[in-house]
Amino acid sequence: MAAKTGSRSGPRNGGQRARKRFGQHWLRSDQVLNQIVSAGELVEGDRVLEIGPGQGVLTRRLLDTPAQVLAVEIDRDLCLQLSDQFIAEMASGQFRLIESDFLKLNFDQALIDFELDRPNKVIANIPYYITAPILEKLLGTMRSPNPNPFVNIVLLVQKEISDRLCAQPGTRANGALTIRAQYLAECEEICPVPPSAFKPAPKVDSAVIRLRPRPFPTPAQDPVRLSQLVKLGFSQKRKMLRNNLQSMIDRDALTSILEDLSLNPQIRAEGLGVREWVALSDAVGEMK
């Protein structure tokens, strides 16, 4: 891990080709870039974490706002390019750059080591193949939410992930990721993004999402039990919930609980929203 303070070496013309091993696709749509920045609702005093700034196209727009930007980039060549491109902003302290794999980075320690203020917002075009672990690092888990939550998180993700994060109960997109995310944050899709907005174009549709972390209004009495129930409940989505959960609770007892909660005893996991999962978890706990 290294903090960059400004280097005059490296590519100067933004000509580096996207590298497949880093999941790089350069966003080129001005309209989408503007929507991403707008969704961040940036004001004076905001400190933005940008994960994977790439060639700095989104970074440039973020630096045109009153916010400060802390970027984490894994690609050494791109770090050299970014240091060269934003040398003035680095000198003024508006832009800081850490060369590191974000998933392996001890973020709290890095803030201490480099004497950086903690970011309060996240705005990023992240590699799609590591979306789930990035979300977990930003939000925490149901068992252990992030103790220093961000005000909001704006990400460009695969459209399928956006659909799952924002899914409603009873829809096929509703899954374990849905429940985990919606327990920790309000989730909304800002706009769809076609492959033509990128170079090279990905093979999937994308979307801009915004997550607003917050404590769930009716938190589970035992988040560990809730997490276990959700994992088991969605382990085989085509099966009825009472079949998937029988290793934790007797089928007849679960049928009784579902009836008490005014839920169909033959319901599948996707039929429950976060509130129903919390109520189910609490009811299971009361039986033990």
LINFEN-V516201 format. One record per backbone hydrogen bond with DSSP energy under -0.5 kcal/mol. NH is the residue of the N-H (numbers start at 1). CO is the residue of the C=O. If there is no record, write none. Layout:
NH&CO ; NH&CO
//
This chain:
2&99 ; 4&97 ; 20&18 ; 22&19 ; 23&20 ; 24&19 ; 26&199 ; 27&25 ; 28&197 ; 29&197 ; 30&28 ; 33&29 ; 34&30 ; 35&31 ; 36&32 ; 37&33 ; 38&34 ; 39&35 ; 40&36 ; 40&37 ; 41&38 ; 42&37 ; 45&66 ; 46&43 ; 48&68 ; 49&121 ; 50&48 ; 50&70 ; 51&49 ; 52&50 ; 52&72 ; 56&53 ; 60&56 ; 61&57 ; 62&58 ; 63&59 ; 64&60 ; 65&62 ; 68&46 ; 69&94 ; 70&48 ; 71&69 ; 71&96 ; 72&50 ; 73&98 ; 76&74 ; 79&75 ; 80&76 ; 81&77 ; 82&78 ; 83&79 ; 84&80 ; 85&81 ; 86&82 ; 87&84 ; 90&86 ; 91&87 ; 92&88 ; 93&89 ; 94&89 ; 95&89 ; 96&69 ; 97&4 ; 98&71 ; 99&2 ; 100&73 ; 100&98 ; 102&100 ; 104&101 ; 105&101 ; 107&105 ; 110&106 ; 111&107 ; 112&108 ; 113&109 ; 114&110 ; 115&112 ; 116&111 ; 120&47 ; 121&47 ; 122&152 ; 123&49 ; 124&154 ; 126&124 ; 126&156 ; 130&127 ; 131&128 ; 134&130 ; 135&131 ; 136&132 ; 137&133 ; 138&134 ; 139&135 ; 140&136 ; 141&144 ; 146&139 ; 149&146 ; 151&120 ; 152&120 ; 153&211 ; 154&122 ; 155&153 ; 155&209 ; 156&124 ; 157&155 ; 157&207 ; 159&205 ; 161&158 ; 162&158 ; 163&159 ; 164&160 ; 165&161 ; 166&162 ; 167&164 ; 170&270 ; 171&168 ; 174&171 ; 179&175 ; 180&176 ; 181&177 ; 182&178 ; 183&179 ; 184&180 ; 184&181 ; 185&181 ; 186&212 ; 188&210 ; 190&208 ; 191&208 ; 193&206 ; 197&194 ; 198&195 ; 199&26 ; 206&193 ; 207&157 ; 208&191 ; 209&155 ; 209&207 ; 210&188 ; 211&153 ; 212&186 ; 213&211 ; 214&184 ; 219&216 ; 226&222 ; 227&223 ; 228&224 ; 229&225 ; 230&226 ; 231&227 ; 232&228 ; 233&229 ; 234&230 ; 235&232 ; 237&234 ; 239&236 ; 241&267 ; 243&240 ; 244&240 ; 245&241 ; 246&243 ; 248&245 ; 249&245 ; 254&250 ; 255&251 ; 256&252 ; 257&253 ; 258&254 ; 259&255 ; 260&256 ; 261&257 ; 262&259 ; 263&258 ; 267&264 ; 269&239 ; 271&268 ; 272&269 ; 277&273 ; 278&274 ; 279&275 ; 280&276 ; 281&277 ; 282&278 ; 283&279 ; 284&280 ; 285&281 ; 286&282 ; 287&283 ; 287&284 ; 288&284 ; 288&285
//
